[in-house]
Amino acid sequence: MKVILFGATGMVGRGVLLECLDEPRITQVVAVGRSSCGVTHPKLREILHQDFLDYSSIQREFADAGACLFCLGVSSAGMDEARYRHLTYDLAVAAAKAILAASPQAAFCFISGQGADSTERGRIMWARVKGATENALLAMPFRGAYMFRPGMIVPMRGVRSRTALYRVFYDILRPLSPVFRRFAPGFVTTSVNVGRAMIEAAVNGSDQRILGNVEIDRLAARRPTS
């Protein structure tokens, strides 16, 4: 399967990229970003693109894709709702429309967040925006659309956050993650499991269209071992 990946320079997207490159069922990864992810691999094709609202110049690259894995995202800290909505809702929907036009049989996997508000009416701004984005994507006629709502994600395989404070936090959390995963399984997952779960949803689908940490870990465990 050919997949289109957005956000490969970020922590979540880098984790997803590594799993895709190791996955035999993924034959090609087309990574779209404003800057290079710094990875070279026979299965990886990078496309540098600046306008994330207009894909007309590169839309042919989206043809014959089996799935889009959309891991692009920003923190809402210090941002007003209009700006955050533009960088979350507008960019995701623009990418989805471009993928759908080029590959109408594709699946779409979106990294959302634990606590996203499907009603779009809650008091928390980022949750409303994420919920609105999910609803828009779920309404599109993809082969399947899956909203991933991870809580805490422990980066694995050398993946690092670009935020220094987060790096310190993850370094503290990493040795404790087995304890959390045993006694509070909904609290934490890993970048490996997020990547494997997205691949499994893209290839074989999922009974659930909205997946939290428990569902992510369960879906990741379905990955063939050989």
Sequence and secondary structure as in RCSB ss.txt:
>XXXX:A:sequence
MKVILFGATGMVGRGVLLECLDEPRITQVVAVGRSSCGVTHPKLREILHQDFLDYSSIQREFADAGACLFCLGVS
SAGMDEARYRHLTYDLAVAAAKAILAASPQAAFCFISGQGADSTERGRIMWARVKGATENALLAMPFRGAYMFRP
GMIVPMRGVRSRTALYRVFYDILRPLSPVFRRFAPGFVTTSVNVGRAMIEAAVNGSDQRILGNVEIDRLAARRPT
S
>XXXX:A:secstr
 EEEEE TTSHHHHHHHHHHHH TT  EEEEEESS      TTEEEEE S TT  TTTGGGGTT SEEEE     
 TT  HHHHHIIIIIHHHHHHHHHHHH TT EEEEE  TT  TTS SS HHHHHHHHHHHHHHTS  SEEEEE  
SEEE  TT   SSHHHHHHHHHHGGGHHHHHHH TTTEEEHHHHHHHHHHHHHH  S SEE HHHHHHHHTTS  
 
